[in-house]
Amino acid sequence: NYLIKQCDMGPRYPGSEGHNEFSNYLKKFLNKQKGDTLIIYNHDIKHPYKDKDITLTNFLYRFNKNVDNRMMLMAHWDTREIADKDKNPENHDKPILGANDGASGTAVLMVLSEIISNNQLNNIGIDLLFIDGEDMGKSGDIENFCIGTTKFCEVLPNPIPNYAICLDMVGDKELTLPIESNSYRQAPRLVYDIWRLATELGFSQFKMEMGPSIIDDHYVFYNQTGIPSIDIIDFRYPNKETNYWHTLEDTPDKCSAEILEAVGTVLINYLHR
């Protein structure tokens, strides 16, 4: 329902009406939960490719904000302004809906915020980071991806997390989650613990096999802070023969509530254990 709610607002790239609408919605949603602190960071930047100013908004929601033993879960909530991988070249300048690439990870974090609010963990701190400006770069232009994470690293508050887990593209009906290679290099023990737990819980989507290296928010966050960070991501959307990633086909009908539940269940079990 939270994935569909986001998509009902339309594309949510920075500067769009949908972006502003969901930003206001998320603020109200988080203020209803039972965390200690909601910090909203507004970052005014120049659009990387257009002559205009835009504002990126990062939301940091903290549980047990004074506890040093912390875990951060993060997902980007912005969507892509250009469908540059669409099969139809006429669609390349159109914005995508971002059901999987944007709304899926955000939906999981929203539900986790509700679960944690109603099942407080007293001996660990949890940070939920809803990150903006992840998907602004053009293909091959690495510097203009993950802008929101770069800006967040400049204002990262204490106490800082011991680890970070990034969720991206986790709603695909055909979800397959190999181990992302950068994640294994950055935090091998965390990767092993989560994938082993997923196997123990019976979620076969988590594969004990090495996948490709992906430059994502977890990679930038680790490089700028040194905090071990991993990515839970299925980059093949939906499979190696067909691609919905960065196309107008990234719509809610390609996603699954049961898949989102699988990912969220693994994470909440990990936090409680």
Backbone torsions as a table, in degrees:
resi	resn	phi	psi	omega
1	ASN	NA	-39.1	179.3
2	TYR	-70.4	-32.9	174.9
3	LEU	-64.3	-46.9	180.0
4	ILE	-64.9	-39.6	178.9
5	LYS	-56.0	-44.6	179.1
6	GLN	-62.9	-46.2	-176.9
7	CYS	-67.5	-29.2	176.6
8	ASP	-62.7	-21.2	178.3
9	MET	-83.8	-3.2	179.4
10	GLY	86.5	-173.0	176.6
11	PRO	-57.0	145.0	-173.3
12	ARG	-126.6	42.0	176.7
13	TYR	-78.0	151.6	-176.7
14	PRO	-55.7	129.4	-178.8
15	GLY	98.5	-9.6	-178.1
16	SER	-88.7	163.5	176.7
17	GLU	-64.1	-39.9	179.5
18	GLY	-63.9	-35.9	177.8
19	HIS	-61.8	-46.9	180.0
20	ASN	-66.2	-40.3	-178.1
21	GLU	-65.3	-45.8	-178.9
22	PHE	-70.6	-33.6	176.5
23	SER	-58.1	-45.6	178.6
24	ASN	-66.2	-39.1	179.2
25	TYR	-64.7	-45.1	-178.1
26	LEU	-64.9	-38.1	177.0
27	LYS	-58.3	-47.3	179.6
28	LYS	-65.8	-40.7	180.0
29	PHE	-60.1	-49.2	-176.6
30	LEU	-68.8	-33.1	178.9
31	ASN	-66.2	-17.7	177.6
32	LYS	-83.4	-14.7	-177.7
33	GLN	-82.7	-176.7	-169.5
34	LYS	-115.7	29.4	174.9
35	GLY	-75.6	171.8	-179.8
36	ASP	-75.1	-43.5	-166.6
37	THR	-147.8	135.6	167.8
38	LEU	-113.4	118.0	177.0
39	ILE	-109.4	125.4	179.3
40	ILE	-111.4	120.2	179.9
41	TYR	-105.4	120.4	173.2
42	ASN	-104.1	124.8	-178.4
43	HIS	-118.4	113.1	178.2
44	ASP	-85.7	122.9	-178.4
45	ILE	-135.7	166.8	170.0
46	LYS	-84.4	137.0	174.8
47	HIS	-60.2	133.4	-174.5
48	PRO	-62.9	-22.5	-174.4
49	TYR	-128.5	-5.2	-177.7
50	LYS	-126.5	153.1	-178.8
51	ASP	-84.2	72.0	178.0
52	LYS	-158.3	157.7	176.7
53	ASP	-94.1	143.0	175.9
54	ILE	-135.6	163.7	178.2
55	THR	-119.6	126.4	172.2
56	LEU	-96.3	141.2	-178.1
57	THR	-126.5	117.4	175.4
58	ASN	-104.5	137.7	178.6
59	PHE	-113.9	120.8	174.9
60	LEU	-112.1	116.1	-178.7
61	TYR	-112.0	120.7	-169.6
62	ARG	-113.4	133.1	170.2
63	PHE	-110.3	131.7	-177.8
64	ASN	55.2	61.9	-169.4
65	LYS	-65.3	-18.0	-177.9
66	ASN	-97.9	-0.5	-179.1
67	VAL	-83.3	130.6	-177.5
68	ASP	-75.4	-31.2	180.0
69	ASN	-79.2	98.9	-168.1
70	ARG	-129.5	152.4	172.6
71	MET	-129.3	136.1	177.0
72	MET	-113.1	132.6	172.1
73	LEU	-110.8	134.4	-175.1
74	MET	-136.7	150.8	175.2
75	ALA	-155.5	145.9	177.0
76	HIS	-88.0	139.9	-177.8
77	TRP	-107.1	-9.2	177.0
78	ASP	-77.1	159.3	175.9
79	THR	-119.4	169.1	-171.7
80	ARG	-83.0	135.7	-177.4
81	GLU	-78.6	-16.7	-177.4
82	ILE	-133.1	135.0	177.2
83	ALA	-92.3	62.4	-169.3
84	ASP	-74.3	-7.0	175.9
85	LYS	-106.3	7.4	179.9
86	ASP	-66.0	144.3	-179.1
87	LYS	-64.5	-26.9	179.9
88	ASN	-95.2	111.8	-179.3
89	PRO	-56.8	-24.5	179.6
90	GLU	-67.9	-15.9	-179.1
91	ASN	-95.3	-2.7	-170.8
92	HIS	-63.9	-23.9	178.9
93	ASP	-98.5	8.5	-179.6
94	LYS	-95.7	147.4	179.5
95	PRO	-78.0	149.2	178.7
96	ILE	-92.8	161.1	179.7
97	LEU	-81.3	-28.9	173.6
98	GLY	67.3	43.5	177.9
99	ALA	-64.8	-46.1	178.7
100	ASN	-91.1	-45.0	-177.7
101	ASP	-88.7	78.4	-179.0
102	GLY	137.9	-62.8	-173.9
103	ALA	-75.6	-29.1	-173.1
104	SER	-67.8	-53.2	178.9
105	GLY	-62.0	-39.1	178.5
106	THR	-62.5	-42.2	179.4
107	ALA	-62.0	-41.3	178.7
108	VAL	-63.0	-44.5	179.3
109	LEU	-62.6	-36.6	179.3
110	MET	-62.7	-44.8	179.4
111	VAL	-68.0	-39.2	176.9
112	LEU	-60.3	-37.0	178.9
113	SER	-62.6	-36.0	177.5
114	GLU	-69.0	-44.6	-178.5
115	ILE	-63.4	-45.5	-178.7
116	ILE	-67.2	-36.1	177.4
117	SER	-59.1	-37.1	-175.8
118	ASN	-95.5	-3.7	178.9
119	ASN	-140.1	73.5	-171.6
120	GLN	-63.1	138.8	175.3
121	LEU	-105.5	110.4	-169.2
122	ASN	-83.3	-21.8	-172.1
123	ASN	-105.4	3.6	172.6
124	ILE	-134.9	153.7	173.9
125	GLY	-100.3	143.9	179.5
126	ILE	-128.3	130.6	174.6
127	ASP	-114.4	131.5	173.2
128	LEU	-110.9	119.9	-176.8
129	LEU	-113.5	115.7	174.8
130	PHE	-97.9	107.9	-167.4
131	ILE	-101.3	143.5	-178.3
132	ASP	-109.3	163.2	170.1
133	GLY	68.1	29.1	178.4
134	GLU	-78.0	-32.5	-163.2
135	ASP	-114.8	36.9	-176.8
136	MET	-91.3	-20.5	-173.4
137	GLY	-70.2	151.6	170.9
138	LYS	-85.0	157.3	-177.8
139	SER	-53.0	126.3	-179.8
140	GLY	89.8	-11.7	-178.1
141	ASP	-100.1	77.4	-172.5
142	ILE	-60.1	-33.1	-174.1
143	GLU	-62.1	-25.3	-176.2
144	ASN	-103.9	14.3	165.5
145	PHE	-96.6	157.5	173.9
146	CYS	58.8	35.4	-179.7
147	ILE	-66.0	-39.1	180.0
148	GLY	-62.6	-38.7	177.1
149	THR	-65.8	-41.6	177.1
150	THR	-57.9	-44.2	179.5
151	LYS	-67.5	-38.3	179.5
152	PHE	-64.3	-39.2	-179.1
153	CYS	-60.9	-24.9	179.2
154	GLU	-73.5	-19.5	-175.8
155	VAL	-125.6	16.1	-177.3
156	LEU	-52.6	119.1	-175.9
157	PRO	-86.6	157.0	172.4
158	ASN	-85.9	154.2	-9.8
159	PRO	-72.3	142.4	-176.7
160	ILE	-82.0	156.2	179.5
161	PRO	-72.3	153.2	174.1
162	ASN	-76.8	-32.6	-179.3
163	TYR	-144.5	161.9	174.0
164	ALA	-134.6	139.9	177.1
165	ILE	-120.8	121.7	-179.9
166	CYS	-101.6	135.9	175.8
167	LEU	-112.7	125.0	179.0
168	ASP	-149.6	129.7	178.1
169	MET	57.1	58.7	-176.9
170	VAL	-114.1	17.0	-177.4
171	GLY	-110.9	-2.7	-176.4
172	ASP	-56.0	129.4	178.7
173	LYS	-56.7	-29.0	-179.7
174	GLU	-103.7	37.9	-171.5
175	LEU	-57.3	128.7	171.8
176	THR	-134.7	124.6	-173.6
177	LEU	-118.0	85.5	169.1
178	PRO	-72.5	171.0	178.5
179	ILE	-78.2	121.7	178.5
180	GLU	-71.6	130.6	-168.0
181	SER	-61.4	-42.1	178.2
182	ASN	-62.2	-36.8	178.7
183	SER	-60.3	-43.1	-179.1
184	TYR	-66.0	-35.5	177.7
185	ARG	-70.8	-35.6	-174.1
186	GLN	-83.5	-34.7	-175.6
187	ALA	-152.5	69.3	-174.7
188	PRO	-61.0	-38.0	-178.1
189	ARG	-66.5	-41.8	179.1
190	LEU	-63.2	-43.7	177.1
191	VAL	-57.5	-49.5	-177.4
192	TYR	-60.9	-44.7	-178.1
193	ASP	-61.9	-43.5	-176.8
194	ILE	-72.3	-44.3	-179.6
195	TRP	-67.4	-36.1	176.9
196	ARG	-66.1	-42.1	178.4
197	LEU	-62.9	-42.7	179.1
198	ALA	-59.7	-41.2	178.0
199	THR	-64.5	-42.3	179.1
200	GLU	-61.9	-36.5	-178.8
201	LEU	-81.7	-6.5	175.6
202	GLY	90.3	17.9	179.7
203	PHE	-94.8	98.1	-173.2
204	SER	-74.0	-6.7	177.8
205	GLN	-64.0	-29.5	179.4
206	PHE	-81.8	114.9	-175.4
207	LYS	-105.2	129.3	176.1
208	MET	-79.8	64.1	178.8
209	GLU	-147.6	153.7	-175.0
210	MET	-83.4	131.6	176.5
211	GLY	-105.4	-169.9	-177.5
212	PRO	-73.9	163.9	172.4
213	SER	-82.9	132.7	-177.0
214	ILE	-127.0	130.6	174.6
215	ILE	-85.6	105.4	-174.0
216	ASP	-138.7	-175.3	-178.1
217	ASP	-56.9	-37.0	-179.3
218	HIS	-62.5	-35.9	-178.0
219	TYR	-70.0	-46.4	179.3
220	VAL	-66.3	-42.3	-179.5
221	PHE	-60.7	-44.1	179.1
222	TYR	-64.9	-45.6	-177.5
223	ASN	-64.2	-30.5	-175.9
224	GLN	-94.7	-18.4	-178.0
225	THR	-120.8	-21.1	-174.7
226	GLY	78.7	3.6	-180.0
227	ILE	-81.4	122.5	-178.9
228	PRO	-55.9	128.6	-171.9
229	SER	-140.0	142.5	179.1
230	ILE	-128.0	163.6	-179.0
231	ASP	-123.1	127.1	170.1
232	ILE	-102.0	108.3	-169.8
233	ILE	-153.3	141.7	169.9
234	ASP	-112.8	100.5	-174.3
235	PHE	-77.7	-18.1	175.1
236	ARG	-90.2	106.4	-173.4
237	TYR	-127.7	102.6	5.0
238	PRO	-92.6	-20.1	-176.9
239	ASN	-158.5	-177.9	-175.1
240	LYS	-74.4	-14.3	178.0
241	GLU	-90.8	-30.7	-174.9
242	THR	-123.8	146.9	-179.5
243	ASN	-130.4	124.1	171.5
244	TYR	-107.3	-8.6	-176.8
245	TRP	-65.3	129.6	-179.7
246	HIS	57.9	36.2	175.7
247	THR	-129.6	170.5	176.6
248	LEU	-73.0	-4.7	179.1
249	GLU	-82.7	-3.2	-178.8
250	ASP	-80.0	79.5	-172.9
251	THR	-125.3	162.9	-173.9
252	PRO	-57.9	-29.6	-178.5
253	ASP	-66.3	-14.6	177.7
254	LYS	-87.1	-3.0	-173.8
255	CYS	-112.7	167.7	-173.3
256	SER	-138.7	131.5	176.4
257	ALA	-64.8	-36.8	-179.6
258	GLU	-65.0	-35.9	178.4
259	ILE	-68.2	-45.3	177.2
260	LEU	-59.3	-39.1	178.2
261	GLU	-62.8	-40.3	-179.8
262	ALA	-60.3	-48.1	-178.9
263	VAL	-64.5	-46.8	-179.5
264	GLY	-64.1	-36.4	180.0
265	THR	-65.6	-41.3	177.2
266	VAL	-60.3	-44.8	-176.4
267	LEU	-68.1	-43.4	-178.0
268	ILE	-69.3	-33.8	174.1
269	ASN	-65.6	-40.1	178.1
270	TYR	-61.0	-46.2	-178.6
271	LEU	-63.5	-43.5	-178.3
272	HIS	-69.8	-35.6	179.5
273	ARG	-72.2	NA	NA
